[in-house]
Amino acid sequence: MASVANDNSVESLKMGSLKISSSSATISSTRVNTNIGSPTLEKSVESANADSAKNINLHDVDRKLSVSVESQTSKNSVTYIAGAFSDVVLSYGSKASSTFNGVNIFNQSVISVPMETRSNAGISAAAISNRSSSASIITTVDSLVYFKKNLVDHYSSFRGTVFHVSSSLVKGAESEVDRILEFSSLGSVVLSSSNPKESQDMAILAHLIAKALQIPVFHLFKDSTDCSVISDSQVASYDKLSLIYKSVMNASGLSTLKTCDSISEIFNLFNLAFSTVYELVSTNKVSNPEYAVISFGNSVLSSDIPVYNTIVSQGNVLVVSINAFGLWSGAEINSLLGKSVKKALVLGYNSSSSYSKLYLDLLASFYTSNLDSNVDFVYENLYNSDGQTLESVIFEFLQIQAPVSDESENQVEDVQTAVPGFSEPQAPSSQAINLFDLQKQLIFNDSFNSSVSESPEYQDVFNISVSRIVRLTPPSYDRNLFHIEFNVGNSGLTYNIGEALGVYAENDHQNTLDLLNWYGVDPEQLFSKSVGGKSVTNTAYQWLKKKIDVFGRPGKKFYEFLANNSSDEKEATKLNFLISSEGKDEFRSRVENTITYADLLREFTSAHPSFGALIDNIPLIKSRHYSISSSSNMHPNEVHLLVVTVNWETTYGTRFGLASNYLEALKVGDHVKVSVIHSALKLPEDNLAPVIMAGLGTGMAPFRAFIEERAFRRANGIEVGPMALYFGSRHRTMEYLYGEDLESYHADGLLTRLQLAFSRDQPEKIYIQHKLNEDSDTLNDWLLNSNGSFYLCGPTWPVPDVREAIVSSFVKKSNVSTSAANKALEELREEERYVLEVY
């Protein structure tokens, strides 16, 4: 048995007779182990092997043997073809079929495995494909949504995989058929069939396209409820399937063609072999049509539907049935419409009120490439047609001469009528926005002054990628201090010594989804919000994951906002109390315990403002600043940070630092948005000027950059002055950050003085101020007599003691009064030679 773990889901797959080696396979962060036994499934595996052996014997007797006519429905036709081209067929949402010859056309064993439909489904298929084996998936439309995440995250692992998706055309069962078209956005192809013979043929074409072009293919077939079957003579034999497979795989030039042209050529080869006339897009070939009726697949509109003959008899109506849908479809269909079509009806079938992808793709393609044409596009959602039949919809469409503008009654919108309304100003507050409205804004960008660009808060922000992460503390240690390196690439990012990096962190993925689900908001719903004077549109998930500081600490204004939106008098009273003078102690306690915006929403449940209002009243995530720990001269095209993961306990539970935990979770190759923050920490312009550095913990970061820069200059023949480092942390064995490098720099003389203070390595506490007191001669001489500079980076608590150590050195070694010593230190501060970077 192979167990595949991915986030919150686990799929179990009985490998049976499938020949896969026992070594493990890896899909990004998902690991698949194919040699794990399972006592609970041993019997099933043995049974699968036994059945496989029997089927192989049958296959040896007669390779052309096919399933009896009584059982060859659309579902069995699809399953039969899936088994012919695959090693494993995974069945989701329905009982696995045994319609197999035991081996596939490649003379390899094939098994059928029933799978549970759950979140993150499909990872088993990805794992099998990664093992140079072939998997097909048979599922239903309503189960398909569970595959989406893994398809996006592991797209390359599904190359060559075919998804056979059944629909019943019963209202409710096919309510999300249009959603299958959304997968074309990933570069996939979607095919459609409406009867057992078409289902077999399109299933064959799906596997040929997937294998030849190495892309995922989705085949939507009608799982007939009638007695429609395919005859024995129509069942494709293995010999014929082998011949067409070889013909396609040996076809020259397929890989050099555009995807749509390659698929068209595969259709041609299939038609030649099977005496069929399939096309990517089927039409009734009418000349100079005035009207067009467009649908995805013959399952919506076919020649055996009575209304079809009524349409054709008009003589001026072009019927367009899309059999293969891809990224090219919008442009291709618009080219078919030509300049004669004046009005086009697009049929969809969707339980939501949103427009279908087919309709949106047609609009986007039309208004970006055919602006010299004059076509009125009308969308009719057959699912929400208020009792109208297909016939009545078609009849009404053909009889209407003026554009329909009443969308509320018929869910029909005439695009030409809607265009003048595009120039209406954006609402100042956040609001839900339809995908169609968003596309209108992008297509008619002159009217809307719209564009696709980074959000205003990301101005002067650079996109860089992680190239290396190294933990600097032992794994057994309770504090994680780590070194992280980024590749600047072509981002244009440059920085100077001592500057900091502003990191735009993101909220945790699962926490974000949990909050959206609890709040009752669709993660994919679009919302527009004014940011920096511009309207910015994101999905609800994007707003909370990347933009809104919903897990941050709220101020009193948010308590007041919730009180005004509370429907429960007790909760409103409590919220108002917390922001009053009487409730200041409890409010302070909440602040100290880091009560978040999300915590308040879950605590005061009667306060349930709209999501748009919510994101208007929670601030954007601010960048977190980290001192850069590298010299750009020593590390061209790189920038380094030193980070400690921040977690702390409160009476309300464990809290997590947003940016540090975000950085800790990054992997090599991940991209991060950053900005460069100027700092007072600068190396002296005089290369010979002494430098004294005092760093506590991650306060070591800028001083690593200082040391590297002077090392670079010295290596290039530039004489540099003395450097002293006072470094403090808890334990030498645990937190001696960059210890080997520091020892090396000290040994070769670049680091003239290296003083270490590990506070918990001995009974008495030793801090950097103690080491500074030991070096009064150095402090006094370098700062007062040699034009040197002193820098402190780290927490604020040692500042008074550090200052006192410097003042004391002046008093003792220069024989001046305390007042004069303090004045001298103040003069150093004004000259930017006494610099504190504390937090």
C-alpha positions in Angstrom: 0.0 0.0 0.0 1.2 3.5 -0.8 0.3 6.2 1.7 0.3 9.8 0.4 0.2 12.6 2.9 -0.5 16.2 1.9 -1.6 18.8 4.4 -4.8 17.6 6.1 -5.6 14.8 3.7 -4.3 11.3 3.3 -5.1 9.1 0.3 -4.6 5.4 0.5 -3.8 3.4 -2.7 -3.6 -0.4 -3.1 -0.8 -0.8 -5.6 -1.8 -4.4 -6.5 0.0 -5.6 -9.5 1.3 -2.2 -10.5 5.0 -2.4 -11.1 6.5 0.5 -9.1 9.8 0.2 -7.3 9.9 0.4 -3.5 11.9 3.6 -3.3 10.2 6.8 -2.3 9.0 9.6 -4.7 8.9 13.2 -3.8 6.4 15.9 -5.1 7.6 19.2 -3.8 7.0 18.9 -0.1 4.8 15.8 -0.5 6.6 12.5 0.0 5.2 9.2 -1.3 6.4 6.0 0.1 5.5 3.0 -2.0 6.8 0.2 0.2 4.6 0.6 3.3 2.5 -2.5 4.0 -1.0 -2.4 5.4 -2.4 -5.5 7.2 -5.9 -4.2 6.7 -5.6 -4.1 2.9 -3.7 -7.4 2.4 -6.8 -9.2 1.4 -7.9 -6.6 -1.1 -4.4 -6.6 -2.7 -4.4 -10.3 -3.0 -7.9 -10.2 -4.5 -6.8 -7.5 -7.0 -3.8 -9.6 -8.0 -6.0 -12.7 -8.4 -8.5 -10.8 -10.6 -5.6 -9.4 -12.6 -4.2 -12.8 -13.2 -7.6 -14.1 -14.4 -8.0 -11.2 -16.8 -4.5 -11.6 -18.2 -5.4 -15.2 -19.1 -8.6 -14.0 -20.9 -6.5 -11.4 -22.7 -4.0 -14.0 -23.8 -6.9 -16.1 -25.3 -8.4 -13.2 -27.3 -6.8 -9.8 -27.3 -9.8 -8.3 -29.2 -12.3 -9.5 -26.6 -14.5 -6.6 -25.5 -17.2 -6.1 -23.0 -20.7 -7.2 -23.8 -23.1 -4.7 -25.4 -25.5 -4.8 -22.4 -22.9 -3.2 -20.1 -21.1 -0.8 -22.5 -22.7 2.5 -21.4 -20.9 5.9 -21.4 -19.4 5.2 -18.0 -18.1 1.7 -19.0 -16.9 3.0 -22.3 -14.8 5.6 -20.6 -13.5 3.1 -18.0 -12.6 0.7 -20.7 -10.5 3.3 -22.5 -9.0 4.6 -19.3 -7.8 1.1 -18.6 -6.4 0.7 -22.1 -4.1 3.6 -21.7 -3.2 3.5 -18.0 -1.5 1.5 -15.3 -3.9 2.6 -12.6 -7.4 3.9 -12.8 -8.5 5.9 -9.7 -12.3 6.2 -9.2 -13.6 9.0 -7.1 -17.2 9.4 -6.1 -18.4 6.2 -7.6 -17.8 2.5 -7.5 -14.7 1.4 -9.4 -15.5 -0.5 -12.6 -14.0 -3.8 -13.6 -14.3 -3.1 -17.3 -10.7 -4.0 -18.0 -8.9 -6.6 -20.1 -6.4 -7.0 -17.3 -3.6 -5.4 -19.2 -3.4 -2.2 -21.1 -2.4 -1.7 -24.7 1.3 -1.5 -23.6 0.9 -5.1 -22.3 1.3 -4.0 -18.7 -1.0 -4.9 -15.8 -3.8 -2.4 -15.0 -5.9 -2.1 -11.9 -8.9 -0.1 -10.8 -8.9 1.4 -7.3 -11.9 3.1 -5.6 -10.8 6.3 -3.8 -12.4 8.5 -1.2 -13.2 12.0 -2.2 -11.8 14.5 0.3 -9.9 17.7 0.5 -6.7 17.8 -1.6 -7.7 14.7 -3.6 -5.6 13.5 -6.5 -2.2 13.4 -4.9 -2.0 9.6 -5.5 -2.3 10.2 -9.3 0.5 12.7 -9.1 2.7 10.3 -7.2 2.0 7.5 -9.7 2.8 9.8 -12.7 6.0 10.9 -11.0 7.0 7.2 -11.0 7.0 7.0 -14.8 3.7 5.1 -14.5 0.4 6.3 -15.9 -2.8 7.1 -13.9 -6.2 8.1 -15.0 -8.9 9.5 -12.8 -12.6 8.9 -13.1 -14.7 11.3 -11.0 -17.8 13.4 -10.9 -18.3 17.1 -11.4 -19.1 17.8 -7.8 -16.0 15.9 -6.7 -13.7 17.8 -9.0 -13.4 20.9 -6.7 -11.3 18.8 -4.3 -8.6 18.3 -6.9 -8.0 22.0 -7.4 -5.3 22.7 -4.8 -3.1 19.8 -5.8 -3.5 20.6 -9.5 -2.3 24.1 -8.8 0.5 23.1 -6.4 1.7 20.1 -8.3 0.7 20.9 -11.9 3.8 19.4 -13.4 3.1 16.1 -11.7 -0.2 15.8 -13.5 1.2 16.2 -17.0 -0.2 13.4 -19.1 -3.0 12.7 -16.7 -6.6 12.4 -17.9 -9.6 13.3 -15.7 -12.8 11.6 -16.9 -15.6 13.7 -15.3 -19.2 12.4 -15.4 -22.3 14.6 -15.4 -26.0 13.5 -15.5 -27.6 16.6 -17.0 -30.1 16.5 -14.1 -30.7 19.9 -12.6 -28.7 20.0 -9.4 -26.3 17.2 -10.4 -24.8 19.3 -13.2 -25.0 22.6 -11.3 -21.2 23.1 -11.5 -20.5 21.8 -15.1 -19.2 25.3 -16.1 -16.6 25.0 -13.4 -14.7 22.3 -15.3 -13.8 25.0 -17.8 -11.9 26.9 -15.1 -9.2 24.2 -15.3 -8.3 25.4 -18.8 -6.7 28.4 -17.1 -3.9 26.0 -16.0 -3.1 25.1 -19.6 -5.3 22.1 -19.5 -7.7 21.0 -22.3 -11.4 20.1 -21.7 -13.2 17.7 -24.0 -17.0 17.0 -24.1 -19.1 14.0 -25.1 -22.9 13.3 -24.9 -23.4 9.6 -25.7 -21.6 6.3 -25.3 -20.0 6.3 -28.8 -18.8 9.9 -28.3 -17.7 9.1 -24.8 -15.5 6.3 -26.1 -14.0 8.4 -28.9 -13.4 11.5 -26.8 -11.9 9.3 -24.1 -9.4 8.0 -26.6 -8.7 11.5 -27.9 -8.2 12.7 -24.3 -5.5 10.1 -23.7 -3.8 10.7 -27.0 -3.7 14.5 -26.4 -2.5 14.0 -22.8 0.3 11.6 -23.7 1.4 13.4 -26.9 1.4 17.0 -25.4 2.1 16.1 -21.8 -0.7 18.2 -20.4 -3.6 17.4 -18.1 -6.8 16.7 -20.1 -10.4 16.8 -18.7 -13.1 14.8 -20.4 -16.7 15.7 -19.5 -19.1 12.9 -20.4 -22.8 12.4 -19.9 -23.4 9.4 -17.6 -26.6 8.4 -19.3 -29.6 7.5 -17.2 -31.4 6.0 -20.2 -30.5 2.7 -21.9 -28.2 4.2 -24.5 -25.3 1.8 -25.2 -22.5 1.2 -27.7 -22.6 -1.8 -30.0 -20.0 -4.5 -30.2 -18.9 -3.3 -33.6 -18.3 0.2 -32.3 -16.0 -0.9 -29.4 -12.4 0.0 -30.2 -10.2 -3.0 -30.1 -6.8 -2.9 -28.4 -5.2 -3.5 -31.8 -6.9 -0.4 -33.2 -6.0 1.6 -30.0 -2.4 0.6 -30.3 -2.3 1.7 -34.0 -3.7 5.1 -33.3 -1.4 5.6 -30.3 1.6 4.8 -32.4 0.3 7.0 -35.2 0.0 10.0 -32.9 3.2 9.5 -31.0 5.2 9.1 -34.3 3.6 12.2 -35.9 6.3 14.7 -36.7 6.1 18.3 -35.6 3.4 18.1 -33.0 5.6 19.6 -30.3 6.5 22.5 -32.5 2.9 23.6 -33.2 0.6 25.7 -31.1 -1.4 23.7 -28.6 -4.7 24.1 -30.5 -3.0 23.2 -33.8 -1.4 20.1 -32.3 -4.8 19.0 -30.9 -6.4 19.7 -34.3 -3.8 17.4 -36.0 -4.5 14.7 -33.4 -8.2 15.0 -34.2 -7.4 14.6 -37.9 -5.3 11.5 -37.3 -8.1 10.0 -35.2 -10.8 10.8 -37.8 -8.6 9.1 -40.5 -8.2 6.0 -38.3 -11.8 5.7 -37.1 -13.8 7.2 -40.0 -15.2 10.0 -37.9 -15.5 13.8 -38.5 -14.8 15.3 -35.0 -13.6 18.9 -34.8 -12.4 21.1 -32.0 -15.4 23.3 -32.7 -18.5 22.0 -34.6 -20.8 24.3 -36.6 -23.7 23.9 -39.0 -21.6 25.7 -41.7 -24.1 28.4 -42.5 -23.0 31.3 -44.7 -23.2 34.9 -43.5 -25.1 34.2 -40.3 -26.7 37.0 -38.4 -27.2 35.1 -35.1 -25.0 32.6 -33.3 -25.9 30.2 -30.5 -22.8 29.0 -28.6 -22.4 26.1 -26.1 -19.8 23.9 -24.6 -20.3 20.4 -26.0 -23.3 18.7 -27.6 -24.6 17.8 -24.1 -26.4 21.2 -24.1 -27.4 21.6 -27.7 -27.2 18.8 -30.3 -28.8 17.9 -33.6 -31.1 15.3 -31.9 -32.8 18.0 -29.9 -35.9 19.3 -31.6 -35.0 22.9 -31.2 -31.9 22.3 -33.2 -33.9 21.9 -36.4 -35.8 25.0 -35.6 -32.6 27.0 -35.3 -31.1 25.6 -38.5 -34.3 26.2 -40.5 -33.9 29.9 -39.8 -31.0 29.9 -42.3 -29.2 32.8 -40.6 -28.2 31.2 -37.3 -24.7 29.7 -36.7 -24.7 26.9 -34.1 -21.4 26.5 -32.4 -20.7 23.5 -30.2 -17.3 23.4 -28.5 -15.9 19.9 -28.2 -12.4 20.9 -27.1 -12.0 24.0 -24.8 -8.7 25.6 -24.1 -7.0 29.0 -23.7 -7.4 29.5 -27.4 -11.1 28.9 -27.6 -12.3 32.6 -27.2 -10.2 33.8 -30.1 -11.1 30.8 -32.3 -14.9 31.2 -31.8 -14.7 35.0 -32.4 -13.0 34.2 -35.7 -15.9 32.0 -36.6 -18.4 34.7 -35.9 -16.8 37.0 -38.5 -18.3 40.3 -39.3 -21.8 39.1 -40.3 -23.0 37.9 -36.8 -24.8 40.7 -35.0 -26.0 38.9 -32.0 -24.6 35.8 -30.1 -26.3 33.8 -27.4 -23.9 32.0 -25.0 -25.5 29.1 -23.1 -24.2 28.1 -19.7 -25.2 25.9 -16.8 -24.1 27.2 -13.5 -25.8 27.1 -10.0 -24.2 30.4 -9.1 -25.2 33.8 -10.4 -21.8 34.4 -11.9 -21.0 34.3 -15.6 -19.5 31.2 -17.2 -15.8 31.1 -18.1 -16.8 30.5 -21.8 -18.8 33.8 -21.8 -16.1 35.8 -20.1 -13.4 34.4 -22.4 -15.5 35.3 -25.4 -16.0 38.8 -24.2 -12.3 39.3 -23.3 -11.2 38.0 -26.7 -13.8 40.0 -28.6 -13.1 43.3 -27.0 -9.4 43.0 -27.3 -9.2 41.7 -30.9 -12.4 42.4 -32.8 -13.3 45.9 -31.9 -14.2 46.6 -35.5 -17.0 44.1 -35.3 -20.4 44.8 -33.8 -21.7 41.7 -31.9 -24.2 41.8 -29.0 -23.3 39.0 -26.6 -26.1 37.6 -24.5 -25.5 35.1 -21.7 -28.3 32.7 -20.6 -27.7 30.5 -17.5 -30.0 27.5 -18.1 -29.7 26.5 -14.5 -31.2 29.9 -13.4 -33.6 30.4 -16.3 -36.7 30.7 -14.0 -38.6 27.8 -15.5 -37.7 28.7 -19.2 -37.0 25.7 -21.4 -34.1 25.6 -23.8 -36.6 26.0 -26.7 -38.2 29.1 -25.1 -34.8 30.7 -24.5 -33.8 30.1 -28.1 -37.1 31.3 -29.5 -37.0 34.5 -27.4 -33.4 35.1 -28.5 -34.2 34.9 -32.2 -37.3 37.1 -31.9 -35.7 39.9 -29.9 -34.4 42.7 -32.1 -33.5 45.2 -29.3 -31.0 44.4 -26.6 -32.4 43.0 -23.4 -31.4 45.1 -20.4 -33.5 43.7 -17.5 -31.0 41.4 -15.9 -33.1 40.7 -12.7 -35.8 38.7 -14.5 -34.0 36.6 -17.0 -30.3 36.7 -15.9 -29.6 38.1 -19.4 -27.3 41.1 -19.9 -26.7 42.8 -23.2 -23.1 43.9 -23.2 -23.6 46.9 -25.6 -26.2 48.3 -23.3 -24.0 47.9 -20.3 -20.9 49.7 -21.8 -22.1 53.3 -21.1 -22.4 52.4 -17.4 -18.7 51.4 -17.1 -17.6 55.0 -16.4 -19.4 55.2 -13.1 -17.0 56.1 -10.3 -15.7 53.4 -7.9 -17.4 53.2 -4.5 -15.0 54.6 -1.9 -15.6 51.6 0.5 -14.7 48.0 0.0 -17.2 45.9 -1.9 -17.8 42.5 -3.5 -17.1 42.6 -7.2 -18.2 40.2 -9.9 -15.5 38.6 -12.1 -17.3 39.9 -15.1 -17.2 43.5 -13.7 -13.5 43.1 -13.1 -12.9 41.9 -16.7 -15.0 44.9 -18.0 -12.7 47.2 -16.0 -9.6 45.6 -17.5 -11.0 45.5 -21.1 -12.3 49.1 -21.0 -9.3 50.4 -19.1 -9.5 53.9 -20.6 -13.0 54.3 -19.2 -12.0 52.9 -15.8 -8.4 54.1 -15.7 -7.6 50.5 -14.8 -4.6 48.4 -15.2 -2.9 45.2 -13.9 0.0 46.2 -11.6 1.3 45.9 -8.0 -0.9 47.3 -5.3 -0.1 50.9 -4.3 1.3 49.7 -0.9 4.0 47.8 -2.9 5.5 50.8 -4.6 9.4 50.6 -4.4 9.1 47.0 -3.4 11.2 44.2 -4.9 10.4 40.6 -5.6 13.3 38.3 -4.6 13.7 34.6 -4.1 15.1 32.4 -1.3 18.3 30.7 -2.3 19.5 29.3 1.1 18.4 28.8 4.7 20.6 27.6 7.5 19.7 27.1 11.1 22.4 28.5 13.3 21.2 27.0 16.6 21.0 23.2 17.4 17.7 21.5 16.5 17.4 20.5 20.2 17.6 24.1 21.3 14.3 25.9 22.0 15.2 29.0 20.1 15.5 28.9 16.3 18.0 31.5 15.0 18.6 31.1 11.3 20.5 32.6 8.4 18.5 33.2 5.2 19.9 34.3 1.8 17.9 35.7 -1.1 18.8 35.9 -4.8 18.2 39.5 -6.0 18.0 38.4 -9.6 16.6 41.1 -12.0 14.6 42.8 -9.3 16.7 45.9 -9.3 17.3 45.8 -5.5 20.5 47.5 -4.3 21.5 48.3 -0.8 24.3 49.9 1.3 26.1 48.7 4.3 24.0 49.0 7.5 20.6 49.3 5.7 17.7 47.1 6.6 15.2 45.0 4.6 11.5 45.5 5.0 9.8 42.1 4.7 6.2 42.0 3.6 5.1 38.9 5.5 1.9 36.9 4.9 -0.6 35.3 7.3 -0.7 31.5 7.7 -2.5 29.7 4.9 -4.6 27.4 7.1 -5.5 30.0 9.7 -6.7 32.3 6.9 -8.9 29.6 5.4 -10.3 28.6 8.8 -11.2 32.2 9.5 -12.9 32.7 6.1 -14.9 29.5 6.4 -15.9 30.4 10.0 -17.0 33.8 8.8 -18.9 32.4 5.9 -17.0 34.0 3.1 -16.1 32.2 -0.1 -12.2 32.5 -0.3 -12.5 33.1 -4.1 -15.0 35.9 -3.9 -13.5 39.1 -5.3 -13.5 42.3 -3.3 -12.3 45.8 -4.2 -10.8 48.1 -1.6 -9.4 51.6 -1.9 -5.6 51.5 -1.2 -3.5 54.6 -1.7 -6.3 56.3 -3.6 -6.7 53.4 -6.0 -9.2 50.6 -6.1 -7.5 47.3 -5.6 -9.2 44.0 -6.3 -8.3 40.7 -4.7 -10.0 37.5 -3.6 -11.2 37.3 0.0 -8.3 34.8 0.6 -5.7 37.1 -0.9 -6.9 40.0 1.2 -6.6 38.1 4.5 -3.5 36.0 3.5 -1.4 38.8 2.0 -2.8 42.2 2.8 -4.9 42.6 5.9 -3.3 42.3 9.4 -6.3 40.3 10.7 -4.0 38.4 13.2 -2.5 41.6 14.4 -3.3 43.5 17.6 -6.4 45.9 17.3 -6.7 49.3 18.8 -9.7 50.9 20.4 -11.2 52.0 17.1 -11.8 48.4 16.1 -13.6 47.7 19.4 -15.8 50.7 18.7 -16.4 49.4 15.1 -17.6 46.0 16.4 -19.8 47.6 19.1 -21.6 49.6 16.4 -22.1 46.4 14.4 -23.2 44.2 17.3 -26.7 42.9 17.3 -26.4 41.7 21.0 -26.9 44.4 23.6 -24.6 42.7 26.1 -21.8 42.3 23.7 -22.1 45.9 22.6 -22.0 47.1 26.2 -18.9 45.0 26.9 -17.1 46.3 23.8 -17.9 49.9 24.8 -16.8 49.2 28.4 -13.4 48.0 27.2 -12.6 51.3 25.4 -13.8 53.4 28.3 -11.7 54.8 31.2 -13.3 52.2 33.5 -12.2 49.3 31.3 -8.6 50.5 30.7 -7.1 47.8 32.9 -8.8 45.0 31.1 -8.0 46.6 27.8 -4.3 46.8 28.8 -4.4 43.1 29.7 -5.8 42.3 26.3 -3.1 44.2 24.6 -0.4 42.5 26.7 -1.9 39.1 25.8 -2.0 40.1 22.1 -5.7 39.6 21.5 -6.0 39.8 17.7 -8.7 41.1 15.3 -9.6 37.5 14.6 -9.9 36.7 18.3 -12.4 39.6 18.8 -14.5 38.4 15.9 -14.8 34.9 17.4 -15.4 36.3 20.9 -18.1 38.8 19.9 -20.0 36.8 17.4 -23.1 39.1 17.1 -20.8 41.7 15.6 -20.7 40.3 12.1 -20.1 43.2 9.6 -19.8 42.6 5.9 -16.5 41.3 4.7 -16.0 44.6 2.7 -16.6 46.6 5.9 -14.3 44.4 7.8 -11.3 44.8 5.5 -11.9 48.6 5.5 -11.5 48.6 9.3 -8.4 46.4 9.7 -5.1 48.0 8.6 -2.8 46.5 6.0 0.1 44.3 7.0 3.1 46.5 7.6 6.6 45.5 6.6 8.8 44.1 9.3 12.4 45.4 9.4 15.5 43.2 9.6 19.1 44.5 9.5 20.9 43.3 6.4 23.7 40.9 7.5 25.7 40.9 4.2 28.0 43.1 2.1 26.8 43.5 -1.4 30.4 43.7 -2.6 31.3 40.3 -1.0 27.9 38.7 -2.1 26.9 40.3 -5.4 23.3 39.7 -6.4 22.5 38.5 -2.9 21.1 39.8 0.4 21.3 38.0 3.7 19.3 38.3 7.0 19.7 37.0 10.5 16.3 36.0 12.0 15.1 34.6 15.3 11.7 32.8 15.3 9.5 34.7 17.8 6.9 32.7 19.8 5.6 33.6 23.3 3.0 32.3 25.8 0.1 34.3 27.1 -2.9 33.5 29.2 -4.8 33.1 25.9 -2.3 30.6 24.5 0.8 30.7 22.3 1.4 33.7 20.1 3.6 33.8 17.0 5.6 36.6 15.4 4.1 37.1 11.9 7.3 37.9 10.0 9.7 35.5 11.7 7.4 32.6 11.4 6.7 33.5 7.7 10.4 33.6 7.0 11.0 30.4 8.8 8.4 28.6 6.7 9.9 29.7 3.4 11.6 27.2 1.1 14.3 27.6 -1.5 12.8 29.1 -4.6 9.9 30.9 -2.8 9.5 34.6 -3.6 9.3 37.4 -1.1 8.3 41.1 -1.4 10.8 43.4 0.3 11.8 47.0 0.5 15.1 48.7 1.5 15.0 50.7 4.7 17.6 53.3 5.3 19.5 53.3 8.6 21.8 55.3 10.7 24.2 52.4 10.9 26.9 53.3 8.4 30.6 52.5 8.2 32.8 55.6 8.5 33.9 57.1 5.3 37.5 57.0 6.5 38.6 53.4 5.9 41.2 53.8 8.6 38.8 55.0 11.3 38.4 52.5 14.2 35.0 50.8 14.5 33.6 49.5 17.8 30.5 47.2 17.5 28.2 45.9 20.2 25.6 43.4 19.2 23.2 41.2 21.3 21.7 38.2 19.6 20.3 39.0 16.2 21.8 42.5 16.7 24.9 40.8 15.3 23.4 41.1 11.8 24.6 44.6 10.7 28.1 44.0 12.1 28.6 40.8 10.1 28.0 43.1 7.1 30.5 45.7 8.5 33.1 43.0 8.9 32.5 41.5 5.4 32.7 44.9 3.8 36.1 45.8 5.4 37.3 42.3 4.5 36.4 42.9 0.9 38.1 46.3 0.9 41.3 44.9 2.5 41.3 42.0 -0.1 41.3 44.6 -2.8 44.3 46.4 -1.5 42.6 49.1 0.6 44.1 49.6 4.1 41.5 49.5 6.8 41.4 50.5 10.4 41.0 48.4 13.6 37.6 46.8 14.5 36.3 45.6 17.8 33.2 43.4 18.3 31.4 42.9 21.6 28.9 40.1 21.1 26.4 38.8 23.7 24.0 35.9 23.8 22.9 33.2 26.2 25.1 30.2 25.6 28.3 29.8 23.5 27.3 26.2 22.4 23.9 27.3 21.3 24.0 30.9 20.2 27.5 31.8 19.0 26.2 33.2 15.8 28.7 33.1 12.9 31.2 32.0 15.5 33.6 30.2 13.0 33.7 33.3 10.7 34.3 35.6 13.7 37.2 33.5 15.0 38.7 33.4 11.5 38.5 37.2 11.1 40.0 37.7 14.6 42.9 35.3 13.8 43.9 37.1 10.6 43.8 40.5 12.4 40.8 42.1 10.6 38.8 41.8 13.8 41.3 43.4 16.2 39.3 42.8 19.3 36.7 40.1 19.9 35.0 40.1 23.3 32.3 37.5 24.0 29.6 37.7 26.7 27.6 34.5 27.2 25.3 35.4 30.0 24.2 31.9 31.1 27.4 29.9 30.8 28.5 30.6 34.4 26.8 31.2 37.7 27.2 35.0 37.5 25.6 36.9 34.6 28.1 38.4 32.2 26.8 41.0 29.6 28.5 43.1 27.0 28.7 46.1 29.3 31.0 44.1 31.5 33.3 43.4 28.6 33.2 47.1 27.7 34.2 48.0 31.2 37.3 45.7 30.8 38.3 47.7 27.7 38.3 51.3 28.9 41.6 52.0 27.3 40.3 50.9 23.9 37.1 52.8 24.2 38.7 56.0 25.2 41.6 55.9 22.7 39.6 54.9 19.7 36.6 57.2 20.3 38.4 60.3 21.6 41.8 60.1 20.1 41.4 58.2 16.8 38.2 59.5 15.3 36.5 56.2 15.9 32.8 55.3 16.0 30.7 53.2 18.3 27.6 51.2 17.3 25.0 49.3 19.4 22.4 47.0 17.9 19.9 44.9 19.9 17.3 45.3 22.6 17.0 48.5 24.5 17.6 47.2 28.0 21.5 47.4 28.0 21.6 51.0 26.7 22.1 52.8 30.1 24.8 50.3 31.2 26.6 50.6 27.8 26.5 54.4 28.0 27.8 54.3 31.5 30.7 52.1 30.4 31.7 54.5 27.7 31.4 57.6 29.9 33.4 55.8 32.7 36.2 55.1 30.2 36.4 58.8 29.3 36.4 59.8 33.0 39.1 57.2 34.0 41.4 57.4 31.0 41.1 61.1 29.9 40.8 62.4 33.5 37.7 64.4 32.8 34.6 65.0 34.9 31.5 63.0 34.4 29.7 66.0 33.0 32.5 66.6 30.4 32.5 62.9 29.5 28.7 63.0 28.9 29.2 66.1 26.8 31.9 64.4 24.7 29.5 61.4 24.2 26.7 63.7 23.1 29.1 65.3 20.6 29.9 61.9 19.2 26.1 61.2 18.8 25.7 64.5 16.9 28.6 63.5 14.6 26.9 60.1 14.0 29.8 58.4 15.7 27.7 57.1 18.6 24.8 55.2 17.0 22.2 53.1 18.6 19.9 50.8 16.6 17.7 49.3 19.4 14.3 47.8 19.5 
